[in-house]
C-alpha cells in the first residue's frame, strides 16, 4: 500500500543482514555454550560458575569506572565549548561493552571488556568512526545527504514567499 506524496526513499536491500543475524542468534550462543563446557571440563563446574560471577562483577566495576570517566570527559568538553565526538564515541562503546557483559558466557564478555578497557577502546573507536563516516555523506551545503534542503541552505528559497517586517520587543 502506497501513500500519496510520500517522500520516503526506496528501501535498500542489505545482503549482509541475514548472515549477521544468523551469526548473532545461532553461532554466538553455540560458541558461548561450547566455551563454558570447555572451561567446566578444565576447572570443574563450581569454578566455572565462580568465574562467570567474577567476570560479571569485573565487568560491572569496569563499566562504572569507565562510564564515570567518559561522563566527566563529556561534561568537560561541553563546558569548554568543543564538539565531544571522542567522548560520545567512548560513551557508546562503554554502553555496548556493558551490554555485552550482561550476557552469561566468556566470549561476549571478552568482547565487552575489550570495548570498555581504555587501552583497547581507541581501536574500536577508530572502527566506529570509519563506519559512521561511511554512512554519513556530507554534501557541499554542509548537511548530510538527504538532510535539510538536500545540501541547500535551510529556509524558503526562490520559490517561497518572503515576508518583510520589523522585530518588536
Helices and strands as residue ranges (DSSP letters): H 15-22, I 23-27, H 28-43, H 45-79, H 85-102, H 107-116, H 121-135, G 148-151
